[in-house]
């Protein structure tokens, strides 16, 4: 990852970050993680036919739509330039992508990916994202 650290902040070259697989036809770029707070910033890219599985937010998240259009079952239709907020405790049904989409997500903490009986299949959190990075560089 190319980044520049300065006393006043950091600049991260997101185009140099690898796309890592998250779900069928859905990838993430890990922009920033904070193991101390559990917060993370990722970019998400979905191809047509991609599905983001059912999940529950265990912290607030904010999403900016960089590219594409779609319809989220719980937050409504979205298009390029929209800003979406997802609340702590909100459960979201699978999100099906019908066109290529890219978004930037800033999350205050984990999301639990769920089966149909609300059992946690896995957490998307800092340790999981660190594992994705490690697997990609192995």
C-alpha positions in Angstrom: 0.0 0.0 0.0 1.3 3.4 -0.9 0.6 6.0 1.7 2.3 9.2 2.9 2.3 10.0 6.6 2.5 13.6 7.7 2.0 15.2 11.1 -1.3 16.6 9.9 -2.7 13.4 8.4 -2.2 10.7 5.9 -2.7 10.3 2.1 -3.5 6.8 0.8 -3.2 5.9 -2.8 -6.4 3.8 -3.1 -5.7 2.8 -6.7 -2.7 0.9 -5.5 -4.7 -1.2 -3.1 -5.7 -4.7 -4.2 -9.3 -5.8 -4.6 -9.9 -8.7 -2.2 -12.8 -11.2 -2.5 -15.6 -10.7 0.0 -18.7 -12.5 -1.5 -19.7 -13.8 -5.0 -18.8 -11.0 -7.4 -18.1 -8.6 -4.5 -14.6 -7.3 -3.6 -13.2 -4.9 -1.0 -10.2 -2.6 -0.9 -9.0 -2.0 2.6 -8.3 1.7 3.0 -7.8 2.0 6.7 -8.2 0.0 9.9 -8.0 0.9 13.6 -7.6 -2.2 15.8 -7.9 0.0 18.9 -11.4 1.3 18.0 -12.5 -1.5 15.6 -13.4 1.1 12.9 -12.4 0.6 9.3 -12.8 2.2 5.9 -13.2 0.1 2.8 -14.1 0.5 -0.8 -16.6 -2.1 -2.2 -16.9 -3.1 -5.8 -19.7 -5.3 -7.1 -20.2 -6.7 -10.5 -23.6 -7.5 -12.0 -24.9 -10.6 -10.3 -23.0 -9.8 -7.1 -24.7 -10.4 -3.8 -23.8 -8.8 -0.4 -25.1 -11.4 2.1 -27.6 -10.8 4.8 -25.9 -8.9 7.7 -26.4 -6.9 10.9 -24.5 -3.8 11.7 -23.0 -3.9 15.2 -22.0 -0.2 14.8 -23.0 2.7 12.6 -21.7 2.9 9.0 -21.7 5.6 6.4 -21.5 4.8 2.6 -20.8 7.1 -0.3 -21.8 5.7 -3.7 -18.9 6.3 -6.1 -20.3 4.5 -9.2 -23.5 2.7 -10.1 -27.2 2.5 -9.1 -29.2 0.0 -7.1 -31.9 -0.7 -4.6 -31.1 -1.6 -1.0 -33.9 -3.6 0.6 -33.8 -1.5 3.8 -32.4 1.9 2.8 -34.0 2.3 -0.6 -32.8 3.2 -4.1 -29.3 4.6 -4.4 -27.3 6.2 -7.3 -23.9 7.7 -7.9 -23.3 10.6 -5.5 -25.7 9.4 -2.8 -24.7 9.1 0.9 -26.3 6.3 2.8 -26.3 5.8 6.6 -26.7 2.4 8.2 -27.5 2.3 11.9 -26.1 0.2 14.7 -28.4 -2.8 15.1 -29.9 -2.6 11.6 -30.4 -6.0 9.9 -30.1 -5.9 6.1 -31.4 -8.5 3.7 -29.1 -9.6 0.8 -28.2 -6.8 -1.6 -28.3 -7.9 -5.2 -26.3 -5.8 -7.7 -27.6 -5.6 -11.2 -24.9 -3.3 -12.5 -21.3 -2.5 -11.6 -21.1 -0.5 -8.4 -18.4 1.0 -6.3 -18.8 2.6 -2.9 -16.8 3.9 0.0 -17.8 2.6 3.5 -16.7 4.0 6.8 -17.8 1.8 9.6 -17.5 2.4 13.3 -17.2 -1.3 14.0 -18.1 -4.8 12.8 -21.0 -6.3 10.8 -22.2 -9.8 11.4 -23.0 -11.8 8.3 -26.0 -14.0 9.1 -27.7 -17.2 8.0 -31.5 -17.4 7.7 -31.9 -18.3 11.4 -30.0 -15.1 12.4 -26.9 -17.1 13.4 -23.6 -15.3 12.8 -21.6 -16.9 10.0 -18.7 -14.5 10.3 -17.9 -11.0 11.4 -16.5 -8.4 9.0 -14.2 -6.6 11.5 -10.6 -5.5 11.7 -9.3 -9.1 12.4 -11.2 -10.5 9.4 -10.0 -7.7 7.1 -6.4 -8.3 8.4 -6.9 -11.9 7.5 -8.0 -11.0 4.0 -4.9 -8.9 3.6 -2.6 -11.6 4.9 -4.1 -14.3 2.6 -3.7 -12.0 -0.4 0.0 -11.4 0.3 0.8 -15.0 1.1 
